[in-house]
């Protein structure tokens, strides 16, 4: 069994475009073998987490080392077609904007035929782990995202 590796889009800048494979499992679906609407949110969360890990930052280490967390503060989603059990999906994540204490992602989930199943815009806030209040992104992350406004 070969393991798929994440793909970055070199045209998008250092790690700004990212793709992550996800397999649909039985637990993700209803009795008809169709992914629940919340399953897509989990897939997107995993892709953003793996994008961050790909840049060298695990969620655990950021909390321990920097005292910060990331939390979704808004999401707009459009479901186009159903994903089904056993399908291999691709979750594409693109960083579309960066604020002082926030990131915004465009995320698209495609099936193996390249059909768009779901599209979303996800806003993520950087929070202080101690008091859960917004805080500026650390320089270590800001520097990697310098190409994004």
Secondary structure, DSSP 4 states (H G I P E B T S, - for coil): -PPPPPEE-GGG-TTSEEEEEEE--GGGB-TTSBBPHHHHHHHHHHHHHHHHHHTT--HHHIIIII-EEEEEEEEEEEE-S--BTT-EEEEEEEEEEE-SSEEEEEEEEE-TT--EEEEEEEEEEEEETTT--B-PPPHHHHGGGTT--
